[in-house]
């Protein structure tokens, strides 16, 4: 019932987050109610096997369980609908915030600086690779020079 009254509200982000936390608590309470109903159903159905009319007893226990669980299910459905709307609203607000940050001049300048640094690092790496390749090509020549220069008399 509380859930149905909250479905039409449009709130700011902190209020929506607080409401979402409150709805999570309500969801936990509903899960507890569901667990207790399952416990009572299990207990009643196991007690039915002590009676002579087992099927009749189990059908009565099942009917009692359905009476307990149906309102809980309806409340959960309404609760999940409100939670979906809130989560979608929060996600949309986060997406808008990120889009605004990406469009800011500071971020654009930062991206340009990062791109420039990246290209410089790529050029430096290519230069180092070229130097290393040149040294590898010159290695036999340097080895020969070293050998010739270290001749003992």
Buried (B, 14 or more C-beta within 10 A) or exposed (E): EEBEEBEEEEEEEEEBEEBBEEBEEBBEEBEEBBEEBEEBBEEBBEEBEEEEEEEEBBEEBBEBBEEBBEEBEEBBEBBEEBBEBBEEBBEEEEEEEEEEEEEEEEEEEEEEEEEEEEEEEEEEEEEEEEEEEEEEEEEEEEEEEEEEEEEEE
